[in-house]
Amino acid sequence: MIVRGSVSVPGDKSLTHRLLLLAGLAPGRSRLRGALTSLDARSTAAVLRALGVVVSPLRPGREVRIVGRRRFRRAEAALHCGNSGTTARLSLGLLAAHPFPSRVTGDASLRRRPMRRVTEPLVRMGARFEPRDVDRLPLLVRGGVLSPLTWELPVSSAQIKGCLLFAGLAAGRPVSLREPSGRSRDHTERLLRAFGYSVVEDSSGWIHFEPTGTLIPFDLEVPGDPSSAAFLTGAALLADGGTLRVAAVGVNPTRTGFLRVLERMGARITVEPAGERSGEPVGDIVAVPGPLRGTDVTADEIPGLIDEIPLLAILASRAAGTTRFCEVGELRVKESDRLGLLASNLRAVGAKAAVEGEVLVVEGGARPPVGRVTTEADHRIAMAFAVLGTVSGARVKVDNMACAAVSFPGFAETLRSITSGRKGSSPDP
């Protein structure tokens, strides 16, 4: 397979969720260009509409217009978050500060994901949940006047952090948080600072939020999603030749841990700065094929590349030597048991992979991957193994490529568009 040309990726998923929700509470008209229009983003838009916010349809190439309100209106029915954990957790934080009950639910996959990690600190602030002490959706949240919060997160997570900062924002209360290890993505902190809120990290790792700002309508452009860019970058690294440029990608340092790991693996990657969008640094990622070598990915690195582990794992299966991903148990509570699926699917296509406690171990090899991949509708599993299916001589059948639309609409078509002179076989869509 030969890669060629320049390609763009959909808007950043994390930023799209957060900007939609902030626009929903900014009284007046906001405009959002380049927003992600995936199923997850549409779930956030649907939740906002149910809460009385006007949100125009999310369509590729069209700006999104939001007419926000200072306080949400009580929804007439349950708020359905689809497959989106970000929608559910961030919404719970905002709803905890509203004086009415809201029922929050999601699809079968989301209803399996843990929620106590956000409901417990929200209860400490004064919110109530029914049923009590339940770790899964559906949940009824009864919000109201909240108290300040000081909380140490059980895991490093941008969703938990964002939920609690959003609760402080909506309630007008100070919040202090500390993550246990590593640093999760900081989009929420950056956005809150842009609206005049004080968000300061001290020398011991505590993040202190003070309600000093004001939400006002905005007109912003969303950069390309680095997690989506990772999959196309990975395809370029596995190619037989050529060069690929992924243009206008967000290169926030808390989102580009995967690039640092790839550099250790010997990847030929450069990032060319291209200014800022929405207060976030943007750059073009240029990737050239070449040999890779195994590496150890430490526990402290995991929060900054948690969504890219599927891509890194399939690249590790083509690298010389062994790669170890340490302390990745959090993958078990993603859209699927992503940790178990990665290992089993790598073995299914002929690679060597094992889970040893909280560690994923992948041994590299040169034999073309052949076999059937079970995704359990996990978008990142589907995209990772679609990339592996571009290797010369590969015969990889992915059981569900449609689920990639959760974060990257048109992924299969984009992957095909960057290749020419294919020597192997493409994944079956």
N, C-alpha and C positions, 0 to 999 in steps of 0.2 A: 504494500500500500504506500502511495506517495501522498503527502499532505501539501496543500498549497493555499496561497491567498490570505485574505484577511476576513475575519468573521466577527460578528458581535453576538452577545448573549443577552437573554432577557434581564430586566431590571432586578436589582438586589432584593431578594425575598425578605430579609430581615428589615431592611429600610422601608420597603413598601408597606409591610404590616404596621410598623411604628408610625410612619407618616400618615397613613390613613386614619389611625386611631387618634393621633394628635390633631389632625384636621377636623375630626369629628367633634372635638371639644374646643376648637378655636372658632368663636362666633363670627360668622361671615363666610366669604367665598374663598376657597383655596384651590390651587391648580397643581396637578402633579403630572409631570411629563416623564416618559420612560418607565413608568411603574410596571411591575410584574403583573401579568394578566392571567396567571396560573389558577388552578383550582383552589389552592390555599389562599391566595390573595382575594379571590372572589368570596371565600368564606368570611373573611374579615369585612369585606364590603357588605355582605348580606347581613351580618350581625349589626353593623352600624345602621343600615336602613331600618332594621327592626327596632332600633333604639331612637328613631326619629331623625336620623341624619340623612341628608340628600346626597347620594353618591351616584354619579353617572356610570353607565355600563363600562366594565373593564374590557377594552378591546385592543388588540395589538396595534401599535402605531397611533393610537388616539390618546390625547391627554385625559386625565381623570379630573372631574370637577366635583368638589365636595362643598356642601353648605353645612357648616358645623353649628353646633348649639352649645352654650356654656355648660349645660347639664343635659344628660340623656333623658329621654322619655321612657317610661316603663313599657316593656315589650308585651304585646298581647299573647305571644306564644313562646315556646322554648327557643332559645338562641342556639342554632345548629352550627357548629364549628367545622363540620366536615371531617377532614383528615388532619386538620391543622392544630398542632399543639401550641404553636405560637399564638394563634387566634384565641384559643381557650384560656391560656394562662395569662396573657396580657389583659384580656377582657375581664377576667375575674378580679384583677387588681383594680381596674377602673370601676367596676360594678360594686366593689366592696365599699366605695365611698358614696354611693347613691342610695337614697332613703326609700328603696322599694325592693321587693323580691324579684329575682331573675333566675330562671331555670336555664342551665347551660348543659348542652349535650354535644355529641359528635357521632361519627360513624363507628363501626365495630372496632376498627383499629385504634381510634382515639380513645374509646371507652376502656381500653386495656391499659392505657398509659397512666402513670402515677400522678396524682394531683395533691396529695397531702403536703408535698414539699412547698406548695404555695398556699394551700388553705390553712396550714398550721400557723404560719406567721400572720396571715390575714386575720385569723381568730384572735391572735395576740393583740392586734390593732383594734379589734372590736367588731369585726364582721361575724356573722353566724352562717353556718352551713347545715343543710339537711339533705340526706341523713348525716348525723354527726359521726365523726371519726371514720368516714368512708374515704377510701383512697382513689376512687375512680368516678368518672362521669357516668350518668347524669347527676348533677348537684343543683340544689336550690341555694343561692346566695342571698342573704338578707343583709343589705348594706346599711350604712348610716354614718354617724359622726365617728371618725376614727381617732386613735391616739398615736403619738409618735412611736417609732419602732427602732430598736437596736437588735440586729439578728445576724447570726453566723450561718451561712448557707451550708446545707449538708453536702452539696456537690457544687463545683464551679459550673454555673449555668446562666447564660444570658437571658433565658426565658424567666427563671426565678427572679433574677436581679431586676429585669425589666418590669415584671409584675409588681414587685414591691415598690420600685421607684414610681411607677404609674399610680399606685395606690396613694403614695405620699403626694404626688402631683394633684390628683383629683380631690384629695382631702385637705390639701394645704397644710400638711404635717411633715416635720423633719423625719428622715429615715437614715439610719446608718447600717451598712452591710459590710460583711467580709466574706470572700470566697476562700475555700480551704486550700486550694493549690492551683497554680497556673492562673491564667487570666482569660476569662471568656470575652466574647466580642463586646465592644463598648459603644455601640450605636446609640443606645438609650441615653447614656451620659452625654455624648456629644450633642444630641438633639436638644436635650434639656438645657444645656449651657447656651445653645443658640437662642433660646427663648428667655434668657436672663436668669435662669435658675442656677443656684450655687451647687455645684457637684465637685467635691474635692476628695482626692485620695491621699491619705496620710502615709507616713513612712512605714507603718505597721500593716498596711494593706486595707484599712477601713475606708469605705467610700461613704462620704457624708453629704446628704442631700438636704438643702434648705429651700423652702417654697418662696423664693425671692422674685420669681419671674412672672410673666404673663403670656398665655397662649394667644397668638394673633394669627390671622390667615396668612398663607404663604403661597409662593409660586416657585416650585423647585423641580429639578430634573434628577432622576434616580440613576446612579451609575450601574454598569453591568454587574451581575452577581458573581463574585469570585468562586463560589462553590460550583456554579454552573460552568464557569470558565475552566475549572480544574479538569472536568471530564474531556473537554476538547483538547486541552493542553496534554493530557495523558495520551490521547489518541495520537497526537503529533510525536510524542516521545517514543511510541511503539512502532512508528512507521518505518518504512525502508529508506525514505529519503524525503527531501523537500524542507520547507519552512512554513510555519503557521503563525499568524499574528491574530491574537484575540484582543479586539480593540475596546478601549474605554471601560476597563474593568475597575471596580472599586479595589483599592490596594491598602485599605486600612490595616495597620500592622497586626491588629487582633484577629484579622481574617486570613492572613497570608502565611500562617504557619506551615501549610502544605508546601509552599514554595521553598521554604528553608529546608524542609526534609528532602525535597526533590534535589536541591543543590547538593546535599550530603550524599545523595545516591548517585551523583555524577551527572545529573540532567543538565542539558545545555539550554538554559532558560535565562532570558533577560527581561527586565521590566523597564519600560521607557515611560517616564512621568508625562502625564497629559493634563495637569491642572487639578481642579477640584469640582465636585458636584455635591450639592446638599451638605457642604461642609466636610466631605470625605475626599481623601486623596484618590486620584484616578490615574491609571496607567495602561499602556498596551503591554500584554504579555507575548513575548516572541519565543517560540519553542522550536528546537531543531532535534531530529531523531539522533539517538546514540545509545551506547550501552549503559546499563544501570547496575548498581551494586547494592547489596543489602545494607540495612542500618538498624539501629535501635531508636525507637520513638519513645521518649520518656513520658512519665506520668504528667509532668509539668507542661508538656507540649500539647497534651490531648485536648484541653478546653479550646485551644486556638485552631484546631483542625478536625474537630469531632465529626463534621459532616463530610469531610474528604477522606476519611479512613477507608471507605469502600474502594475509592479510586486508588489510593496508595497501596491497598492490599493487592489489587490485581496487577499493579505495576511491580510490586514486590515479587509476584509469582513469575515475572519475566526477568528479574534481576539476578545477578551472580551472588550467591551466598544466601544468608538467612536474614529476615527482617522480623523484629519483635516489636509489637505494639503493646506497651505496658499500661496497666490500669484502665482497660477499656470496657469494664463491666457496664457502664452507662449505655453502651450500644444495645444491651438487652431490652431496654425500655424505650426504644425509638419506635418508628412506624411498624417495626417487626422486631423479633429477636435478631437484630442485625448482626450481632456477633456470631451467633450460631449459624445463621444463613451464609455469612461470608465464608466461614470455614467449610461448611458442607458443600456449597456450590463450587468453591475452588477445587475440592476433591472430586466433585462430579465432572469437572472438565479436565481432570488429569493432573492437577497441581497438588503439591503437598502443603497442607495447612492443618493446624490443630489449635484448640483452645485449651490453655493450661491455667486454670483458675480465672484470673482477670487479664490474662495475657493472650494475645493472638500471635501465633508463630507461623510465618509463611516462608517456605523454601522456594528459591527461584529455580527455574528450569527452562530448557530451550524447546521442548516438544510442543508443537502447536496444540492449543486447547481444543478439545472436542467433547461435546456433551450438552445436556439440557440443564438449564438454570431455572430454579424455582424462586420467584421474587416475593411471594406473599403480598403482592401489590405495593412493595416498597420501592419508591421511585429511584432512590440512590443505588439500590442493588441492581435494578434494571439498567440504569445508565452505565454503571461500572462494568457490568458483564457485556453490555453492547460494545463498549470500548475494547474489551478483551477480544471480542469477536472480530475486530478489524485486523488482528495479527495475521500475517501471511500463513496460509494453510489452515486457519482456524475454521471450525464448524461448531459454532456455539448457537444454541437455540434458546432464546429468552422467552419465557412463557407469557409475559405480559409487559409489552413495551408501552402500552397506553398509559400506565400509571406514571410514566415520566412527566406527564402533563401537570402533576401536582406542583412541580417546581420549574419545569423547562418545557413549555409547550413547543411542539415541533422538534423535539430533540433528535429523533431518528433521522428526520430530513436534514437537519443541520449537520449531523455527523456524516451523512452521505455527501453533503455538499463540499466538505473540505478535503475529500479524497479523490484521487484519480489513479488509473493504472493499478487497480486493486489486484493483488496476487492471492489473497485469501478469500474468505467468504464473509458476507455481512451477517450480523445477527438477524434472526427472523423476527420481524416486527409483529 
